[in-house]
Amino acid sequence: MRSTKIVTSFIRSNDKLLILKRSDKVKSMKGLWAGVSGIIENNEEPLKRAKIEIFEEVGITEDEIRLVKSAAGMRVNSPQYQNHEWEIYPFLFEAENPTVKLNWENSQYEWINIEELEKYETVPSLQKVLFNLL
């Protein structure tokens, strides 16, 4: 089975959680809601990749965020991809009233209450990943 290591970061501000809608221009999970995510390259540290992805995807710099919690890597399967699993490294960051500037990877963003997440069509196991951080 093929495996891909990715980071998924959640940013919290004023008790709201930032979620992103993946654009039609990305390779996988088009149109689904997610945290800030990206593929870990080579033997890169997951925390380093998380901070890079946050800056690239939403324009929030490292000095604007504070790591609240990380969790151990967890394996997730997706019905879209047979014989493939995702090894996800989750992070929760806190930011104070950040300005979000989306790049091409996402088409929309929302600040939601955590309990609202179930109302969105998300990437596989997003709630499970989030609850590992809470």
C-alpha positions in Angstrom: 0.0 0.0 0.0 1.3 3.5 -0.9 1.6 6.0 1.9 1.9 9.8 1.8 2.9 11.9 4.8 1.1 15.1 5.3 0.6 17.8 7.9 -2.8 19.2 8.8 -2.8 22.4 10.8 -5.8 24.1 12.5 -5.6 27.7 13.3 -7.8 29.0 16.2 -8.5 32.7 16.8 -11.1 34.1 19.2 -12.5 30.6 19.8 -13.1 30.1 16.1 -11.4 27.6 13.8 -10.2 28.3 10.3 -11.2 25.8 7.6 -10.4 26.0 3.9 -12.2 24.8 0.9 -9.8 23.1 -1.5 -9.9 24.6 -5.0 -10.5 22.8 -8.3 -6.8 23.4 -9.2 -5.4 20.9 -6.6 -4.7 17.3 -7.4 -6.7 15.7 -4.6 -9.8 16.3 -2.5 -11.1 19.0 -4.7 -14.0 21.0 -3.2 -13.7 19.5 0.2 -13.1 21.5 3.4 -9.8 20.9 5.3 -7.3 22.4 7.6 -4.1 23.9 6.2 -2.3 20.9 4.8 0.6 19.8 2.7 2.9 17.0 1.8 6.0 16.4 3.9 9.0 16.5 1.6 11.9 14.1 2.1 12.9 13.8 5.8 11.5 17.2 6.7 10.3 17.9 10.2 6.5 18.0 10.2 6.3 21.2 12.3 8.6 23.0 9.8 6.3 21.9 7.0 3.2 23.0 8.9 4.6 26.5 9.3 5.6 26.7 5.6 2.1 25.5 4.5 0.4 28.1 6.8 2.4 30.9 5.2 2.0 29.6 1.6 -1.8 28.8 1.8 -3.1 31.6 4.1 -0.3 34.2 4.3 0.1 34.0 8.1 3.7 34.2 9.2 5.4 32.1 11.8 5.6 35.1 14.2 1.8 35.5 14.1 1.1 31.9 15.3 1.8 30.0 18.5 1.8 26.2 18.6 -0.8 25.0 21.1 -0.6 21.3 20.6 0.6 18.6 18.2 -0.4 14.9 18.1 1.3 11.8 17.0 1.1 10.8 13.3 -2.1 8.9 12.5 -3.1 6.8 9.5 -6.2 7.6 7.4 -7.6 5.9 4.4 -9.7 7.7 1.7 -12.4 6.1 -0.3 -11.2 8.2 -3.3 -7.8 6.4 -3.4 -7.6 2.6 -3.4 -4.5 1.1 -1.9 -3.3 4.5 -0.5 -3.1 5.8 3.0 -2.3 9.2 4.4 -0.1 9.5 7.4 -1.3 12.8 9.0 0.7 14.9 11.5 -1.8 17.2 13.2 -1.1 20.6 14.7 -3.2 23.3 16.5 -2.0 26.9 16.4 -3.4 30.0 18.0 -3.4 33.4 16.2 -4.7 36.8 17.2 -7.0 38.2 14.6 -4.9 37.1 11.6 -5.5 38.3 8.0 -6.1 35.4 5.7 -4.8 35.7 2.1 -5.6 32.5 0.2 -3.3 31.2 -2.5 -4.5 29.0 -5.5 -4.8 25.8 -3.4 -8.0 27.0 -1.7 -11.0 28.8 -3.0 -12.8 29.8 0.2 -12.3 30.0 4.0 -14.5 30.2 7.0 -14.0 30.8 10.7 -16.3 28.4 12.5 -17.2 27.1 15.9 -15.7 23.6 16.4 -19.1 21.9 16.7 -20.1 23.3 13.2 -17.4 21.2 11.4 -19.8 18.3 11.0 -22.0 20.5 8.7 -19.2 20.7 6.1 -18.2 18.2 3.5 -14.6 17.6 4.6 -11.6 15.6 3.6 -11.7 12.1 5.2 -11.4 11.9 9.0 -10.9 15.6 9.5 -13.0 15.6 12.7 -11.0 12.6 14.0 -7.7 14.5 13.3 -9.0 17.6 15.0 -10.3 15.7 18.1 -6.8 14.3 18.6 -5.7 17.8 19.3 -8.5 18.9 21.7 
